[in-house]
């Protein structure tokens, strides 16, 4: 299997992160809060092709405390890294206002440092769009995307990329499958969402590519090629060879 670009994963949660990353390069490994920043940093230093992203996930806002912003900014300055995973989630605590404040600060860091941004969003599309419009990050991806056609156009106009995981193989994921058809080809990405499922991340990602090709009518192998090309543009200077 050729090396594949993985737009979103959490390899730090595997017993053997290096083995999990096999077959994937580059691979965006997202931290979720101060508790795993150093683990992700060490993993990226040890495993070629792993691109670290550091941030505070909306689920982790409360446990991150109040003093995470300055250390996060310094970590980003000290490493070749992106910002995230961060965002908004209507189904999880803490209160949305606290999530939104944390998200705003991280978007501002991405703009200040010209870093790509990995975004999480569950059923809070309007507030998410408002924050992105106000700060105007240059490059961001919404992972495990399932937004409407109108939302896709709005986010794409702001510089958004859209990443799809193995969930599109499930015929019950109607919204995600509909969203896939709406995404511009030059903004389309794929992710393993690892750790998820019993298979290796590379196998999960390959299955997502195959499912996308079937739904979009693409030639075999095209989804992987599109994702690799778009991934390099999304990562910018963080991509290998740049």
C-alpha positions in Angstrom: 0.0 0.0 0.0 1.4 3.4 -0.9 1.9 6.0 1.8 -1.3 7.9 2.4 -2.0 11.4 3.8 -4.0 11.2 7.1 -5.7 14.6 7.8 -6.7 13.7 11.4 -5.8 11.2 14.1 -4.8 10.8 17.7 -1.9 8.4 17.5 -0.8 9.3 21.0 -3.7 7.1 22.3 -2.2 3.9 20.8 0.0 1.5 22.8 2.5 1.7 19.9 2.0 5.0 18.1 4.9 4.4 15.6 3.2 1.2 14.4 -0.1 3.0 14.1 1.5 5.6 11.9 2.9 3.0 9.5 1.8 3.6 5.9 0.7 7.1 6.6 2.8 10.1 5.7 2.3 12.9 6.4 -0.1 12.3 9.2 -1.7 15.1 11.3 -1.6 14.0 14.9 -3.9 16.2 17.1 -3.4 16.8 20.8 -6.5 17.4 22.9 -5.1 19.5 25.8 -2.1 20.3 28.0 -2.1 16.7 29.3 -1.0 15.2 26.0 0.9 18.1 24.4 4.3 16.6 25.3 3.3 13.2 24.3 2.4 14.4 20.8 5.5 16.5 20.6 7.7 13.5 21.4 5.8 11.3 19.0 6.3 13.8 16.1 10.0 14.0 16.9 10.4 10.3 16.9 8.3 9.2 13.9 9.0 10.7 10.4 6.0 12.2 8.7 3.9 12.8 11.9 2.9 16.5 11.9 1.9 17.7 15.4 -1.1 19.9 16.1 -1.4 21.4 19.6 -4.6 22.8 21.1 -7.4 22.4 23.6 -10.3 20.3 22.4 -13.8 21.6 23.4 -14.2 18.5 25.6 -11.0 19.4 27.5 -11.6 23.1 28.2 -12.5 22.6 31.8 -9.6 20.4 32.7 -7.2 22.6 30.9 -7.7 25.3 33.5 -7.1 29.0 33.0 -3.4 29.2 32.2 -3.1 27.2 29.0 -2.9 30.0 26.4 0.6 31.3 27.0 2.2 27.8 27.2 0.3 26.8 24.0 1.6 29.9 22.2 5.2 29.1 23.3 4.9 25.5 22.2 3.6 26.5 18.8 6.5 28.9 18.4 9.0 26.2 19.4 7.8 23.6 17.0 6.8 23.1 13.4 3.2 22.5 14.2 -0.5 23.4 13.6 -3.2 24.5 16.0 -5.9 22.1 17.3 -7.9 20.1 17.7 -10.2 22.8 18.9 -13.8 23.9 18.2 -17.3 23.7 19.5 -19.5 20.8 20.5 -23.2 21.1 21.5 -23.4 17.6 22.9 -20.6 17.9 25.5 -19.8 20.0 28.5 -18.4 22.6 29.4 -20.9 25.4 28.6 -20.8 26.7 25.0 -19.6 30.2 26.1 -16.5 28.7 27.6 -15.8 26.5 24.6 -16.3 29.6 22.3 -13.8 31.7 24.3 -11.2 28.9 24.1 -11.8 28.4 20.4 -11.5 32.2 19.7 -8.1 32.3 21.4 -6.8 29.4 19.4 -8.0 30.7 16.1 -6.2 34.0 16.9 -3.0 32.1 17.6 -3.4 30.3 14.2 -3.7 33.7 12.5 -0.9 35.3 14.4 1.6 32.5 13.7 0.2 31.6 10.2 -0.5 28.0 11.2 -3.1 25.6 9.8 -6.0 24.9 12.2 -7.8 21.6 12.9 -11.5 22.2 13.8 -14.0 20.1 15.6 -17.7 21.0 15.3 -20.9 19.2 16.4 -24.2 20.9 15.9 -22.9 24.5 16.5 -22.3 25.6 12.9 -23.6 29.2 13.2 -21.4 30.2 16.2 -18.4 28.4 14.6 -18.9 30.3 11.4 -19.2 33.6 13.3 -15.8 33.0 15.0 -14.1 32.0 11.8 -15.5 35.1 10.0 -14.2 37.4 12.7 -10.7 36.0 12.9 -10.2 34.9 9.3 -7.7 32.0 9.6 -5.9 31.4 6.4 -6.2 27.6 6.4 -8.4 25.4 8.5 -10.0 22.0 8.2 -13.2 20.7 9.7 -12.7 17.1 10.5 -15.3 14.4 10.2 -17.4 16.9 8.3 -21.2 16.7 8.0 -22.3 20.3 7.3 -25.0 21.5 4.9 -24.4 22.6 1.3 -24.8 26.2 2.4 -22.4 25.8 5.2 -19.9 24.1 2.9 -19.9 27.1 0.6 -19.5 29.5 3.5 -16.6 27.6 5.0 -14.9 27.1 1.7 -15.1 30.9 1.0 -13.2 31.4 4.3 -10.4 29.0 3.3 -11.8 25.8 4.8 -10.9 22.3 3.9 -13.2 19.3 4.7 -12.0 16.0 6.0 -14.0 12.7 5.9 -13.3 9.5 7.9 -14.3 5.9 7.7 -17.8 7.0 8.8 -18.8 7.6 5.2 -18.7 3.8 4.6 -21.8 3.6 6.8 -25.0 4.0 4.7 -26.7 5.4 7.8 -24.4 8.5 7.9 -26.6 10.3 5.5 -25.5 13.8 6.4 -21.8 13.0 6.0 -22.4 11.3 2.7 -24.4 14.3 1.4 -21.7 16.7 2.6 -19.0 14.7 0.7 -20.8 15.4 -2.6 -20.8 19.2 -1.9 -17.1 19.7 -1.1 -15.0 21.3 -3.8 -12.4 18.8 -5.0 -9.5 21.1 -4.2 -10.6 21.2 -0.5 -11.3 17.5 0.0 -9.3 15.5 2.6 -9.6 12.1 4.3 -8.7 11.0 7.8 -8.4 7.7 9.7 -10.0 9.2 12.8 -7.7 6.8 14.7 -8.0 5.3 17.1 -11.3 4.1 15.7 -12.2 0.6 14.7 -10.2 -2.6 14.9 -8.2 -2.2 11.7 -5.0 -0.2 11.3 -5.3 3.5 10.5 -3.9 3.0 7.0 -6.5 0.3 6.3 -9.3 2.5 7.6 -8.1 5.4 5.5 -7.9 3.2 2.4 -11.5 2.1 2.9 -12.6 5.6 3.3 -10.9 6.5 0.0 -12.6 3.5 -1.7 -16.0 4.5 -0.4 -15.5 8.1 -1.6 -14.5 6.9 -5.0 -17.7 4.8 -5.3 -19.9 7.7 -4.2 -18.2 10.4 -6.3 -17.5 8.3 -9.4 -13.8 8.8 -9.2 -11.2 6.5 -10.7 -9.5 4.0 -8.4 -6.8 5.7 -6.4 -8.0 9.2 -7.1 -9.3 10.0 -3.6 -5.8 9.2 -2.2 -4.2 11.4 -4.8 -6.6 14.3 -4.2 -6.2 14.1 -0.5 -2.4 14.1 -0.7 -2.3 17.1 -3.0 -4.8 19.0 -0.9 -3.1 18.0 2.3 0.2 19.5 1.1 -1.6 22.8 0.4 -3.4 22.7 3.8 -0.2 22.1 5.7 1.8 24.7 3.8 5.3 25.0 5.2 4.6 22.1 7.5 4.4 19.7 4.6 7.3 17.5 3.9 9.8 19.0 1.5 8.6 22.6 2.0 
